[in-house]
Amino acid sequence: MKERSPLKIAATKGYVTLIKGHPGTGKTLFSLSASAYFGKIKYISYSEPESYIKEKLKNTTNKKVELKFLNVIGNSEIVISEILDGLKSGYLVIIDSINALLENFKEKRPIEQILYGSSKTKNGTLLMIYEGESESEADYISDAILNFGYTEIKGRKIRSIKVIKDRNFPVREAPFLFTIVNNKIKIFNTSLKFKLDSLSAIKRVDMPESPYKMLEESDVLVKVSKEVHNELIKLMKVFFATFYKKKGMKVLLELAEEENEDFVKNIIVNLAGENFIPIFIKKPYLKSYEEAKDYLTQLEKYLADQDSGILISDTLSEEGFASSEASLYSKFLQEKNWILKKHLIRKLTFTYENYVSTTFQEKYSDAIKSFIDFYGTLVWISEKPLGNAYAIEVKNAGGFILKNYKLV
């Protein structure tokens, strides 16, 4: 059995799910999102007014959902019968909050047993919103427990859901990252695994951040976590090259010896058309300073007639040189940067964060971005200067789609 996503868990018929977290972490919006699987919900509220829940529900799902709302402030004696009636009628019953419900009953255990037993014998499903993260009496009657909070990645606090318990199913170690887009919950699951040469068509590409704004800093370094596949780095280089070329910039795109120039051209034509092909520079794997000098000579020839533009490259072919001759590699970078600045060429360089070459590259970069695979979710973060974080979704739906979401 595979671990399940939070929404799949919350939508399980006959389940009792406890949704824990501090105010403002997305518990209510998530609970209403689960209504799309049922078509009808009964909302038992101890705090939120009906108008607020109606507005939230309208924005949460495109599907038509029947809402029965009960404000139980001052009506605690009818709440249990209303919950049982909702479960019997096949509703998704949401209690907001279970803290308030239990406080209204001195003998909590019988109430918990009634709630749990009723969900098992009726047609409905029960979601209990709990304010806070501490252990509670409701933990013991829950089939599933979801903790809403924040996960820190590179100094950013990003909304997340940790599955603590999912009865009879395994739970994954890492939390699920999520964001809120137009009042809708967007939960990120494992990204599509793909091979670059298997892409049949490219339907849509949304770049993280504004690629044009990125070049307000002249030299940008993208540090990639080791979990990100090399094929995706190659693809990102092509996407950025195409974007800048379409903006009218002169673009030089470095290709490793094994990269197929014709295939890269086909991707660019697919994205932008034949008029936007950049200048290709083949770069061998550098093992010594002599080979690096030969490459710089070749680079000078390419730049002879260039007075501005951008060089898009990676350090995959330089790591052997950086590891074996660190001081000479540093000298090589100084000389390369001098050549580029002489011709007013900006840099966009991709490198793995654990590479030796990365330490040297950071010294010559005005801006640093991180591109991370967080347990299958691709995350793009601006480290220097401090900026936004984005989740990048990669999927193949009748063609390759890359879309980014700002993590808020």
C-alpha positions in Angstrom: 0.0 0.0 0.0 1.1 3.5 -0.8 0.9 6.5 1.6 -2.0 8.8 0.8 -2.3 12.5 0.3 -4.1 14.6 3.0 -7.2 15.3 0.9 -7.6 11.6 0.0 -7.4 10.8 3.8 -10.0 13.4 4.7 -12.3 12.2 2.0 -12.3 8.6 3.2 -15.9 7.4 3.8 -16.5 6.4 7.4 -13.3 8.0 8.6 -12.8 10.2 11.6 -10.0 12.7 10.8 -8.5 15.1 13.4 -7.1 18.3 11.8 -4.8 20.0 14.2 -2.9 23.3 14.0 -2.8 26.9 15.3 -5.2 29.6 13.9 -4.4 30.7 10.4 -2.6 27.5 9.2 -5.3 26.6 6.7 -7.4 24.0 8.6 -10.8 25.5 7.7 -10.0 25.9 4.0 -8.7 22.4 3.8 -11.8 21.0 5.5 -14.0 22.7 3.1 -11.9 21.5 0.2 -12.7 17.9 1.1 -16.4 18.7 0.4 -15.7 18.3 -3.3 -15.6 14.5 -2.8 -19.0 14.5 -1.1 -21.3 17.1 -2.6 -22.8 17.9 0.8 -21.5 19.0 4.1 -22.8 19.8 7.5 -20.7 22.5 9.3 -21.0 22.6 13.1 -19.5 25.9 14.1 -18.6 27.2 17.5 -17.1 30.4 16.2 -17.3 31.2 12.5 -20.5 32.8 11.1 -22.5 31.2 8.3 -21.7 34.0 5.9 -18.0 33.4 6.3 -18.2 29.7 5.7 -20.5 30.2 2.7 -18.0 32.6 1.1 -15.1 30.3 1.8 -16.9 27.3 0.4 -17.9 29.2 -2.8 -14.2 30.0 -3.5 -12.9 26.6 -2.5 -14.4 24.3 -5.1 -15.9 24.6 -8.6 -18.4 21.8 -7.8 -21.9 22.4 -6.4 -21.9 21.6 -2.7 -24.9 21.5 -0.5 -24.2 23.3 2.9 -26.1 22.8 6.1 -24.8 25.1 8.7 -25.3 25.0 12.5 -24.1 27.6 14.9 -24.1 25.8 18.2 -23.2 28.6 20.5 -25.9 28.4 23.2 -27.3 25.2 21.5 -24.9 22.6 22.8 -27.7 20.2 23.8 -28.6 19.6 20.1 -25.1 19.3 18.7 -24.7 15.5 19.1 -28.1 14.7 17.5 -27.2 17.0 14.6 -23.9 15.3 14.1 -25.4 11.9 14.2 -28.1 12.9 11.7 -25.5 14.3 9.3 -23.5 11.1 9.4 -26.6 9.0 8.9 -27.5 11.1 5.9 -24.1 10.6 4.3 -22.8 14.1 4.9 -19.2 15.2 5.4 -19.6 16.6 8.9 -17.1 19.2 10.1 -16.8 20.2 13.7 -15.1 23.5 14.3 -13.8 23.1 16.8 -13.6 19.8 18.7 -12.0 21.7 21.6 -15.2 23.7 22.1 -17.4 20.7 21.8 -15.6 18.7 24.4 -15.5 21.7 26.8 -19.3 21.7 26.8 -19.5 18.1 28.1 -18.2 17.0 31.4 -18.0 13.3 30.5 -15.9 13.6 27.4 -15.1 9.9 26.9 -18.8 8.8 26.2 -19.1 11.7 23.7 -15.9 10.6 21.9 -17.1 7.1 21.7 -20.4 8.2 20.3 -18.7 10.2 17.6 -16.4 7.4 16.6 -18.9 4.7 16.7 -21.5 6.7 14.7 -19.0 7.5 11.9 -18.4 3.7 11.5 -22.0 2.7 11.4 -23.3 5.6 9.3 -22.7 6.7 5.7 -20.9 9.9 6.5 -17.4 11.1 7.3 -16.3 13.2 10.3 -13.6 16.0 10.3 -12.7 17.5 13.6 -10.8 20.7 13.7 -8.6 21.1 16.7 -7.0 24.4 17.7 -3.4 23.7 18.7 -0.9 20.8 18.3 -1.0 19.3 21.7 -2.2 15.7 22.4 -5.9 15.6 23.0 -8.6 13.1 23.9 -9.7 13.2 20.3 -6.4 11.7 19.2 -7.5 8.3 20.4 -10.8 8.1 18.4 -9.3 9.3 15.2 -8.6 7.2 12.2 -6.3 9.9 10.9 -4.4 12.9 12.3 -3.2 15.7 10.2 -1.0 18.5 11.7 -1.1 21.9 9.9 1.9 24.1 10.4 5.1 25.3 8.8 8.3 23.6 7.5 11.5 25.5 7.3 13.4 25.3 4.1 16.5 27.4 3.6 15.3 29.8 6.2 11.7 30.1 4.8 8.7 28.9 6.7 6.5 27.1 4.2 2.9 25.9 4.9 2.8 22.2 5.4 0.7 19.2 6.4 2.2 16.3 8.4 0.3 13.1 8.3 0.7 11.7 11.8 -1.7 8.8 11.5 -3.7 7.1 8.7 -5.2 3.9 10.0 -4.1 0.8 8.0 -2.0 2.9 5.6 1.6 3.8 5.7 2.5 7.5 6.4 5.4 9.3 4.7 8.2 10.7 6.8 8.1 14.2 5.2 5.3 16.7 5.4 3.3 17.7 2.3 4.0 21.3 1.3 1.0 23.4 0.3 0.0 26.9 -0.6 -3.2 28.9 -1.1 -4.1 30.1 -4.6 -7.2 32.2 -5.1 -8.6 30.9 -1.8 -8.0 27.3 -2.9 -5.7 24.8 -1.2 -2.9 23.5 -3.5 -1.1 20.5 -2.1 2.1 19.4 -3.8 2.7 15.7 -4.3 5.7 13.9 -5.8 6.7 15.5 -9.1 6.6 13.6 -12.4 9.8 11.6 -13.1 10.8 12.0 -16.8 13.5 11.7 -19.3 14.4 14.7 -21.4 14.4 12.8 -24.7 11.0 11.3 -23.9 9.2 14.7 -24.1 6.7 14.5 -27.0 5.5 18.1 -26.8 5.8 21.1 -24.5 2.4 22.7 -23.8 3.2 25.2 -21.1 6.2 26.6 -19.2 5.9 29.1 -16.3 9.3 30.1 -15.0 9.9 30.6 -11.2 10.2 34.3 -10.3 10.4 36.7 -13.1 13.4 35.7 -15.2 13.7 39.2 -16.5 13.8 40.7 -13.0 16.4 38.1 -12.0 18.8 39.8 -14.4 18.7 43.1 -12.5 21.5 41.3 -10.7 24.1 40.7 -13.4 25.4 37.3 -12.3 23.0 34.7 -11.0 24.0 31.3 -9.5 21.4 28.5 -9.1 22.4 26.0 -6.5 20.6 22.6 -7.1 20.1 19.9 -4.5 21.6 16.5 -5.4 18.1 15.0 -5.6 17.2 17.1 -8.6 17.8 15.1 -11.8 20.4 16.3 -14.2 17.9 16.1 -17.0 15.8 18.8 -15.3 18.8 21.1 -15.0 19.4 20.7 -18.8 15.8 21.5 -19.4 15.8 24.6 -17.1 18.8 26.0 -19.0 16.9 25.6 -22.3 13.8 27.3 -20.8 15.7 30.3 -19.5 17.6 30.6 -22.8 14.4 30.6 -24.8 12.8 33.2 -22.5 15.7 35.6 -22.7 16.0 35.1 -26.5 12.3 36.0 -26.9 13.0 39.2 -24.9 15.4 40.2 -27.6 18.6 39.4 -25.6 21.7 37.8 -27.1 21.9 34.4 -25.6 24.9 32.0 -25.4 23.9 28.5 -24.2 26.7 26.1 -23.1 26.1 22.5 -24.0 28.1 19.5 -22.6 29.8 17.2 -25.0 27.0 14.6 -24.7 24.1 17.0 -25.2 22.4 16.8 -28.6 22.3 20.2 -30.2 19.6 19.3 -32.7 17.3 18.0 -29.9 17.8 21.2 -27.9 17.0 23.2 -31.0 13.7 21.2 -31.4 12.7 22.1 -27.9 13.3 25.8 -28.5 11.4 25.7 -31.8 8.6 24.0 -29.9 8.6 26.8 -27.3 9.2 29.9 -29.4 9.9 29.2 -33.0 12.9 29.1 -35.4 13.7 32.8 -35.0 14.8 32.3 -31.3 17.7 29.9 -31.5 20.6 31.0 -29.3 24.3 30.6 -29.9 25.5 27.2 -28.8 28.9 26.7 -27.1 30.2 23.2 -26.7 32.1 22.9 -23.5 34.3 19.8 -22.9 34.8 18.3 -19.4 37.6 20.3 -17.9 40.3 18.4 -16.1 43.2 20.8 -16.0 44.1 24.5 -16.3 45.4 23.9 -19.8 42.0 22.6 -21.0 40.3 25.5 -19.2 42.5 28.0 -21.0 41.6 26.4 -24.4 38.0 26.8 -23.5 38.5 30.5 -22.6 40.1 31.0 -26.0 37.1 29.4 -27.7 34.8 31.6 -25.6 36.7 34.8 -26.6 36.1 33.9 -30.3 32.3 33.5 -29.7 32.2 36.8 -27.9 34.3 38.7 -30.5 31.3 40.5 -31.9 29.2 40.5 -28.8 28.7 43.7 -26.8 26.0 42.4 -24.4 24.0 39.3 -23.6 23.8 36.4 -21.2 25.7 33.2 -20.9 23.7 30.2 -19.5 25.8 27.3 -18.3 26.4 24.7 -15.6 29.4 23.5 -13.6 28.9 19.8 -14.3 31.8 19.7 -16.7 34.0 21.8 -14.3 33.7 19.8 -11.1 36.6 17.4 -11.8 38.9 20.4 -12.4 37.7 22.3 -9.3 38.2 19.2 -7.1 41.7 18.4 -8.3 43.2 21.9 -8.7 41.2 24.3 -6.6 43.6 27.3 -6.8 43.8 27.1 -10.6 40.1 26.7 -10.9 39.7 29.9 -8.9 42.1 31.6 -11.4 40.1 30.2 -14.3 36.9 31.7 -12.9 38.6 35.1 -12.4 39.7 35.1 -16.0 36.3 33.9 -17.3 34.5 36.6 -15.4 36.9 39.3 -16.7 36.2 38.2 -20.3 32.5 38.2 -19.7 32.5 41.6 -18.1 34.6 43.0 -20.9 31.9 42.1 -23.3 29.0 43.0 -21.0 27.8 39.4 -20.7 25.7 38.4 -17.7 25.8 34.9 -16.3 23.2 32.4 -15.3 25.0 29.4 -13.9 23.5 26.1 -12.5 25.5 24.1 -10.0 25.0 21.3 -7.5 25.0 22.7 -3.9 27.4 20.0 -2.7 30.0 20.6 -5.4 33.5 22.0 -4.7 33.0 24.4 -7.7 29.9 25.9 -6.0 32.0 27.4 -3.2 34.1 29.3 -5.8 31.1 30.2 -8.0 29.4 31.9 -5.0 32.2 34.4 -4.8 31.5 35.6 -8.3 27.7 35.8 -8.1 25.5 38.8 -7.3 22.4 36.6 -6.7 22.0 33.1 -5.4 18.9 30.9 -6.0 18.3 27.4 -4.6 16.5 24.7 -6.6 15.6 21.9 -4.2 13.8 18.5 -4.4 12.0 18.4 -1.1 10.8 14.7 -1.0 9.5 15.0 -4.5 8.3 18.6 -4.5 10.5 21.0 -6.4 11.1 24.2 -4.6 12.8 27.4 -5.9 14.0 29.9 -3.3 15.8 33.2 -3.6 18.6 33.2 -1.0 20.5 36.3 -2.0 19.0 38.7 -2.0 16.3 37.3 0.3 13.2 36.7 -1.8 10.2 34.5 -2.4 9.8 30.7 -2.5 8.0 28.8 -5.3 6.9 25.3 -5.8 7.4 24.0 -9.3 5.0 21.4 -10.6 6.1 19.2 -13.5 3.6 17.0 -15.2 2.8 15.4 -18.6 -0.8 16.0 -19.6 -0.9 15.5 -23.4 2.4 17.4 -23.4 5.0 18.6 -20.9 3.8 21.3 -18.4 6.0 23.2 -16.0 4.1 25.5 -13.7 5.1 27.4 -10.6 3.2 28.5 -7.5 4.2 31.1 -5.0 4.5 29.7 -1.5 2.6 32.0 0.8 
